[in-house]
Amino acid sequence: MIKVIDIVKQFDGTVVLDHVSTEMYDGQVNMIIGQSGSGKTVLLKSLIGLHNIDSGNILYTTSYGEQDLARLKEKELRNLHREVGVLFQGSALFDSMTVLENVMFPLEMFSSMSKSEREARAKFCLMRVDIPERAYDLMPSEISGGMQKRVAIARAISMNPKYLFCDEPNSGLDPKTSLVIDKLIQDITKEYNICTIVNSHDMNSIMEIGDNILFLKNGKKEWQGSRFDIFDSNNESLNDFVFASDLFKKIKNATNEQPQQA
């Protein structure tokens, strides 16, 4: 679980995160949504520690107890990073490494496993995301974009993280492959009871896998709830964002028009 308490982040005097508070839960896909410039990417990077917040608290529940990210020393931060997996927007696989070597990389950096143990763990993770064995020795440039994303997920879960951060996981993927990635993220989250945080503007993803959704507007928390709560929301800003397309407007209208059961 992550508790975000009243955090503020500024760049050159401009407030990008304005006293944001929220909670993100284990075993759930926690989504951060909002229009461009709403602060969602800055929030995600702040949660990982790529941005230092100006005030507030980011509390992680870890095997070492509850820890405040902003106040961790170098060794404590390194220990926390052992429990964190990150899926970058562009997959960020190393071009000079094979598929298998990419997944083994975090294990070489952060674990005390032997080489055979690292290889066994990497192969297990690749199997979990349905990467065929024949692809293990291929380079990232030799596999499809969807397969690259699955390899990146395998790498992100190689350390058996308690926290998984995903930055626009469906960016650049076709709708069918996006559904596969969404289902994989959802399944892994439930199976391993991970606290998964996804930064997304993909409406299909939001409505398919959003267990706990934080909607930001102008750097402030505007609304929070599940994908099911969205249909009952009277928040105009949220409705304008989620139901901008005619298709989603029709879905909401159809849902609201269904007769209530006694």
Buried (B, 14 or more C-beta within 10 A) or exposed (E): BBBBBEBBBBEEEEBBBBBBEBBBBBBBBBBBBBBEEBBBBBBBBBBBBEBEBBEBBBBBBBEEEEBBBBEBEEEBEEBBBBBBBBBBBEBBBEEEBBBBBBBBBBBEEBBEBEEEEBBEBBBEBBEBBEBEEEBBEBBBEEBEBBBBBBBBBBBBBBBEBBBBBBBBBBBBBEEEBBBBBBEBBBEBBBEBEBBBBBBBBBBBBBBBBBBBBBBBBBBBBBBBBEBEBBBEBEBEBBBEBBBEEEEBEEBBEEEEEEEEEE
